[in-house]
């Protein structure tokens, strides 16, 4: 079976939902950012500082190409991974892509205590989230399915995804 890719902004529940999905479906779970940190031996925030975001995006793209050669994985993707045409093509051709969608305010509430989020280490994080969401929406909207994760628990989002998978092949 093809992979299941979870995309969307940070704080939309990709990791929590992915862990539940993998358990329920009996598939291996991969958290891409966690795997990059393990391989690089340092935190994403440190990779963003030096050598920078471009290097991180390169690592992310290479990892996606590696994972896309496998099957039956549930993969939590970094929030900006889908914002590259090649990555988007890889995602859509090797799996089913689910965009988890949540409001900027809810994302802020869920992520404000995390200092390891490099894109939110700014003066007005809510404004930054809104700007990034607006910029990324044209890519997020090209996922196979969008599932609202605003008011639902990770369990409910996972059940919704399983239901979609069951109804669509």
Buried (B, 14 or more C-beta within 10 A) or exposed (E): EBBBBBBBBBBBBBBBBBBBBBEBBEBEBBBBBEBBBEEBEEBBBBBBEEEEBEEBBEBBBEBBEEBBEEEBBBBBBBBBBBBBEEBBEBBBEBBBBBBBBBBBEBBBEBBEEEEBBBBBEEEEBBEBBBEBBEEBBEBBEBBBBBBBBBEBEBEBBBBBBBEBBEEEE
